[in-house]
Amino acid sequence: MTTQADSGVRQRTRRAILDAAAAAWARDWSTSLGDIADRAEVSRSTLHRYFPERQALVDALLIDAQDVLDRLWVDATAASASPIESIENIMMAIAGEADRIVFLFTDPGRFAGNPNWRTDDSDDDMVDLVRAAQGDGTVDPDVDAEFAVGVVYSLVYVAAEAAASGRMPRHKAAELAVRTFRYGLSPRP
């Protein structure tokens, strides 16, 4: 019989393994399960009890990373009062998940054919947010909305990569991504 305490320990152990895999694979896709176990501070046999093979861990992390980003997106938009605030809050939230962003998007073909790879309508949702921000004058209406979405995601990826590599703290990288989206790189007059 599994107790609630056992369940909590299992969830924490699973989370530690997923976090360790995200951090490791964001830096080196060839990182072994043994190295991930060491990073998660669990034995290799414990890791294999949760994830019997590499593909099982890849699939679990793929699902987890997408779920985390989806949840952050929903929370970020719920906490926003305007389209531009939604865009900025989304950028801040998802750039903070640097390891998962880099894991998911470093190699666009990495998950081709994997049934756990979801394509969703977040691009359409972001286009709608950009168009709404253009409508209220907070984003230049002369900029193609899909181009602006590409800029948003590019900045999020660059921020995530800077944070995952240790070049910049996560919060600073996310703030810089938002600032760059809002004001570009040129000095303000």
Residue pairs with C-beta under 8 A, 6 or more apart in sequence:
2 10
13 40
13 42
13 46
13 50
14 50
16 40
16 41
16 42
17 36
17 37
17 40
17 42
17 47
17 50
17 51
17 57
18 57
18 60
18 61
18 64
19 40
19 99
20 36
20 37
20 39
20 40
21 36
21 40
21 57
21 61
21 103
22 61
22 65
22 99
22 100
22 103
23 39
23 99
23 164
24 31
24 35
24 36
24 39
25 31
25 61
25 99
25 103
26 98
26 99
26 100
26 101
26 102
26 103
26 106
26 164
27 102
27 164
27 165
29 106
29 107
29 110
33 44
33 47
33 48
33 51
33 54
33 57
34 44
36 47
36 57
37 43
37 44
37 46
37 47
40 47
47 57
50 57
51 57
51 60
58 114
59 114
59 116
61 100
61 103
62 104
62 111
62 114
62 116
62 117
63 116
64 100
65 97
65 100
65 103
65 104
66 104
66 116
66 118
68 97
68 100
69 94
69 97
69 100
69 101
69 104
70 120
70 122
72 90
72 93
72 94
72 96
72 97
73 90
73 93
73 94
73 122
73 125
75 93
76 86
76 89
76 90
76 92
76 93
76 94
77 86
77 89
77 90
77 129
79 89
80 86
80 88
80 89
82 133
82 136
82 138
83 129
83 130
83 132
83 133
83 135
83 136
83 138
83 139
84 133
84 136
84 138
84 139
84 182
86 129
87 126
87 129
87 130
87 133
87 152
87 181
88 178
88 181
88 182
90 126
90 129
90 152
91 152
91 155
91 156
91 159
91 174
91 177
91 178
91 181
92 174
92 175
92 178
94 101
94 156
94 160
95 101
95 155
95 156
95 159
95 160
95 163
95 170
95 173
95 174
95 177
96 163
96 170
96 171
96 174
97 160
98 159
98 160
98 161
98 162
98 163
98 164
98 170
98 173
99 160
99 164
101 156
101 157
101 160
101 161
101 164
102 157
102 160
102 161
102 164
104 111
105 157
111 117
123 149
126 149
126 152
126 153
127 145
127 146
127 149
130 139
130 145
130 148
130 149
130 152
131 145
133 139
134 140
134 141
134 143
134 145
135 141
139 148
151 181
152 181
155 177
155 178
155 180
155 181
156 177
158 173
158 177
159 168
159 173
159 174
159 176
159 177
160 173
162 168
162 173
163 169
163 170
163 173
163 174
168 176
